[in-house]
Amino acid sequence: MHIRKKYDKRERKGFETTGETLTQQNFKKEADIKNIIMKHDRTGIVSHVARGVAQYGDYSEVNEYREAMDLINQATTSFMTLPSQVRSMFDNDPGAFFEFATNPENDQKMIDLGLKEAPPSPKGKVEPRPQEVEEKAAAAEAKAAEAKTE
């Protein structure tokens, strides 16, 4: 084994492509830096930079990248806790589920799936279930029978 030192004579080895290359030669002139600079000198515009559209706006409310990634990861984790039948309805895409769940038109479907609580009735009174009615009636009858015996 030979360890090369910085003053040793270097042996130059060239590189030659054999076979068909994946490089697209039709972009050769566009990618040549000399042609890009010459075009800039003529027009004053660098064409590949000028393609983008500038966007201006107030982004002060935008979360930091790490916070945004944490929110996405938390949402994905929460989505994965849903039953597989529900996830398959949205092609296992948390984004599609988010769009569905935040649309007010889908509130009833969310209630039917058991993913959202039904809003309280407008009367403010909750109708008792039949079993509760029977239990209350039996208790009232027992109380009335006690009152008669006394």
N, C-alpha and C positions, 0 to 999 in steps of 0.2 A: 504494500500500500504506500502510495506516494502522496505526501501532503504538499500542496503547491504553496509557494511563498510569493509575496507580491513582486519580487524581482526576477522570478523565474520566467523563462521564455514561454509565451503563450502559444498555444496551438489553436489556430482559427479553424472552426468547422462551419461550413455553410449549411443552409437549409434549402432543401428543394422539395417541392410538392410533387408527389407522384400520384397519378390517377386523377379523377375528377374532383375539383374543389367545390366547396359549398359557397364560396364568395360569389356574390352577384356582380359581374363585371359591368353591367349596364349603369351602375351608380358611380363608376370610376371618376367621371368628370365632376359630378356634383360633390363628391367627398374630397376631392383634391383641394388642399388648403390654399394653393396658389390661385385656383379658380375662384374660391370663396373670397379671398382678399381682393382680387381684381374686380369682382362684381361689386364688392363694397366700395371700392374706390370710385367706380362709375356711378353707382346709385346712392351710396350713403346708407344702404340698408343691408343688414345681414338677413338673408331670406329665411333661413330655418328658424331664426329667433322671431322674425316678424309674423310668423304663422299663428303664434299664441295670441289669445285675447286677454287684455288686461282686465282684471276684476277689482273694483274698489268697493269698500264697504266698511261698516263698523263691526269688527270682529272682537270687540272687547269682552263679550259674553261667552266666547268660545273657550271650552275647557282646555286644559293642557293635554298634551298627547297621552301621557300616562293615565290621567284621570279618565279620558275617553276610552282608552283600551280597557281599563278596569271595569267601566260601565258595560262595555260590550261583552267582556268575559263573564260578568255577573249575569247579564241577560241571557247569554248562551247557556250558562249553568242552570238557571231557573227554567229555561225552556226545556232542557234535557230531563228535568224532573217530571214533566208532564207525561201522561200515559202515551204509549207508542201509537195508539189509534189517533189521538189528537195531533201528535207530531206529524204523522203521515198525511193528515189532512192538509198540512202546509208544506209538504215535501221536505220535512226536516229542516226548514229554513226559519230561524228565529226572526229574521227581518220580515218575512211574509206574515208570521204570526203577530208581530208587533203592529203592522199595518192593519190587520184584521181587528185586533183587540182595541186599538185606539179609535176605530171608526164607530161613531155613535149608532149608526144604522145596524150594527151587529150586536147590540146589547142583549137582545132576546136570545140570540144563538149562544152567546157567552154564558148566559144564565142556564140555558138548556144543557150546555156542556159541563156545568158545575164549576165554571171558572170565575164566575162573578156572582155576588149576592143580589138577590132580587130587591128592588127598592121597596121601602115600607109602603103599605097601602095608604091611600090618601086620607082615609078615615082616621088613621092613627091608632086604630084598634086592630088587633090581630085576632082573626076568627079562630076559636078553639077547635081542636080536632074532635071528631066524634067520640073517641075514647075518653077524652078529658070531660066532655059534656056528661057522659054516662057516669063517670066517677063523681063529678060534682053533684049530680042528681041523687046518686046513691048516698052520698054524705049528707045531703040536705034531708033526705027521707029518714036516715038514721037519727039525725039531730031532732027532727020533728017527732019521731017515735019516743025518744028520750024525754022530750018536753011533755008529752001526753002522760007518760008513766009517772012523772013527778007531780 
